[in-house]
Amino acid sequence: MNTSALNYRKDQIRELYSSEKTPQGKRNLRKEFHELKDEISGNGRGVFISVGSMVLIVLVLIFFIYP
């Protein structure tokens, strides 16, 4: 799905949430809303390197370049 379709569905869920009466129905809508929000924002994409591992990589590179 493209981003505009996901945003449209997110808006639909937002409207349905106020009209939903049962707690289970609200819970399902909230879950779907958060899944769409995560998909739109791109969570789970890319590689994240911590600062400590970045420092370690730089030190190893320096050690091999300037023995």
Backbone as JSON, one array per atom type, in Angstrom:
{
  "sequence": "MNTSALNYRKDQIRELYSSEKTPQGKRNLRKEFHELKDEISGNGRGVFISVGSMVLIVLVLIFFIYP",
  "N": [[0.84, -1.19, 0.0], [0.42, 2.24, -0.68], [1.54, 5.36, 0.76], [-0.46, 7.34, 0.87], [-2.83, 5.87, 0.77], [-2.58, 4.45, 3.14], [-2.64, 6.55, 4.98], [-5.25, 7.45, 4.5], [-6.73, 5.24, 5.38], [-5.97, 5.3, 8.05], [-7.21, 7.66, 8.86], [-9.86, 6.88, 8.54], [-10.07, 4.92, 10.54], [-9.7, 6.51, 12.77], [-12.08, 7.98, 12.72], [-13.97, 5.91, 13.02], [-13.35, 5.01, 15.55], [-14.46, 6.75, 17.44], [-17.14, 6.2, 17.16], [-17.38, 3.56, 17.84], [-18.58, 1.25, 20.23], [-18.01, -0.94, 21.93], [-15.51, -2.17, 24.19], [-13.72, -4.12, 23.19], [-13.91, -3.74, 20.43], [-12.91, -1.13, 20.22], [-10.32, -1.63, 21.07], [-9.34, -3.28, 19.03], [-9.45, -1.5, 16.85], [-7.65, 0.43, 17.76], [-5.3, -1.05, 17.84], [-4.94, -1.67, 15.1], [-4.68, 0.93, 14.15], [-2.24, 1.76, 15.33], [-0.5, -0.06, 14.12], [-0.68, 0.75, 11.45], [0.3, 3.34, 11.71], [2.96, 2.83, 12.5], [3.84, 1.55, 10.18], [3.62, 3.59, 8.29], [5.43, 5.47, 9.29], [7.75, 4.1, 8.96], [9.07, 2.37, 10.68], [11.35, -0.17, 11.63], [12.87, -0.2, 9.42], [16.07, 0.12, 7.94], [19.43, 0.29, 9.34], [20.61, 0.37, 12.57], [23.22, 1.63, 14.47], [24.85, 1.44, 17.49], [26.4, 3.95, 19.6], [28.65, 3.07, 20.99], [29.46, 0.8, 19.51], [30.09, 2.07, 17.15], [32.29, 3.65, 17.87], [34.06, 1.59, 18.48], [34.38, 0.42, 15.94], [35.64, 2.55, 14.58], [38.03, 2.72, 16.06], [39.16, 0.22, 15.48], [39.53, 0.47, 12.72], [41.39, 2.6, 12.69], [43.5, 1.32, 13.98], [44.21, -0.65, 12.1], [44.86, 0.89, 9.87], [46.94, 2.61, 10.7], [49.37, 1.05, 11.89]],
  "CA": [[0.0, 0.0, 0.0], [1.18, 3.48, -0.67], [1.38, 6.17, 1.96], [-1.75, 8.05, 0.88], [-3.86, 4.89, 1.12], [-2.43, 4.18, 4.57], [-3.14, 7.73, 5.7], [-6.7, 7.45, 4.37], [-7.24, 4.2, 6.29], [-5.75, 5.79, 9.4], [-8.27, 8.63, 9.13], [-11.1, 6.12, 8.7], [-10.03, 4.29, 11.86], [-9.88, 7.58, 13.74], [-13.51, 8.29, 12.74], [-14.69, 4.76, 13.55], [-13.04, 4.83, 16.97], [-15.39, 7.51, 18.26], [-18.48, 5.61, 17.09], [-17.33, 2.19, 18.36], [-19.1, 1.22, 21.59], [-17.47, -2.01, 22.77], [-14.07, -2.07, 24.47], [-12.97, -5.0, 22.29], [-13.87, -3.06, 19.13], [-11.96, -0.02, 20.32], [-8.98, -2.2, 21.19], [-8.95, -3.73, 17.69], [-9.18, -0.31, 16.04], [-6.43, 1.07, 18.26], [-4.19, -1.89, 17.4], [-4.76, -1.45, 13.67], [-4.2, 2.31, 13.99], [-0.82, 1.81, 15.67], [0.24, -0.79, 13.09], [-0.58, 1.62, 10.27], [1.18, 4.46, 12.06], [4.33, 2.33, 12.42], [4.17, 1.28, 8.78], [3.79, 4.88, 7.61], [6.65, 6.13, 9.74], [8.9, 3.35, 8.47], [9.78, 1.63, 11.72], [11.85, -1.45, 11.18], [13.72, -0.04, 8.24], [17.39, 0.68, 8.18], [20.34, -0.34, 10.3], [20.98, 1.3, 13.62], [24.46, 1.26, 15.13], [25.01, 2.18, 18.74], [27.58, 4.81, 19.68], [29.77, 2.23, 21.43], [29.96, -0.02, 18.4], [30.68, 2.99, 16.17], [33.62, 3.98, 18.39], [34.87, 0.39, 18.31], [34.71, 0.3, 14.51], [36.63, 3.59, 14.26], [39.31, 2.32, 16.66], [39.71, -0.91, 14.71], [40.02, 1.02, 11.45], [42.61, 3.34, 12.96], [44.54, 0.35, 14.31], [44.66, -1.32, 10.88], [45.43, 1.85, 8.93], [48.19, 3.13, 11.28], [49.86, 0.05, 12.85]],
  "C": [[0.89, 1.24, 0.0], [0.79, 4.33, 0.53], [0.03, 6.88, 2.01], [-2.9, 7.11, 1.24], [-3.79, 4.55, 2.62], [-2.94, 5.34, 5.41], [-4.66, 7.8, 5.65], [-7.32, 6.44, 5.32], [-7.08, 4.64, 7.74], [-6.83, 6.8, 9.8], [-9.62, 7.94, 9.32], [-11.17, 5.49, 10.09], [-10.28, 5.33, 12.93], [-11.37, 7.95, 13.86], [-14.32, 7.14, 13.35], [-14.5, 4.62, 15.06], [-14.04, 5.56, 17.85], [-16.79, 6.91, 18.24], [-18.53, 4.2, 17.65], [-17.7, 2.18, 19.83], [-18.4, 0.2, 22.49], [-15.98, -1.81, 23.0], [-13.22, -2.93, 23.53], [-12.84, -4.36, 20.9], [-12.89, -1.91, 19.13], [-10.53, -0.53, 20.37], [-8.47, -2.64, 19.81], [-8.62, -2.54, 16.79], [-7.89, 0.37, 16.45], [-5.2, 0.29, 17.8], [-3.89, -1.68, 15.92], [-4.2, -0.05, 13.39], [-2.7, 2.38, 14.26], [0.03, 1.03, 14.65], [0.41, 0.05, 11.84], [0.37, 2.78, 10.53], [2.65, 4.03, 11.98], [4.75, 2.07, 10.98], [4.4, 2.57, 8.0], [5.11, 5.52, 7.99], [7.91, 5.36, 9.34], [9.68, 2.65, 9.56], [10.19, 0.27, 11.2], [12.7, -1.37, 9.94], [15.07, 0.52, 8.64], [18.18, -0.09, 9.21], [20.74, 0.72, 11.31], [22.21, 0.77, 14.34], [24.6, 2.1, 16.38], [26.31, 2.98, 18.73], [28.81, 3.99, 20.06], [30.34, 1.39, 20.3], [30.59, 0.85, 17.32], [32.09, 3.37, 16.6], [34.55, 2.79, 18.2], [35.29, 0.21, 16.85], [35.77, 1.32, 14.11], [37.99, 3.21, 14.83], [39.95, 1.17, 15.9], [40.25, -0.42, 13.37], [41.31, 1.8, 11.64], [43.76, 2.39, 13.23], [45.07, -0.33, 13.05], [45.28, -0.36, 9.88], [46.79, 2.35, 9.4], [48.7, 2.15, 12.31], [50.98, 0.51, 13.71]]
}
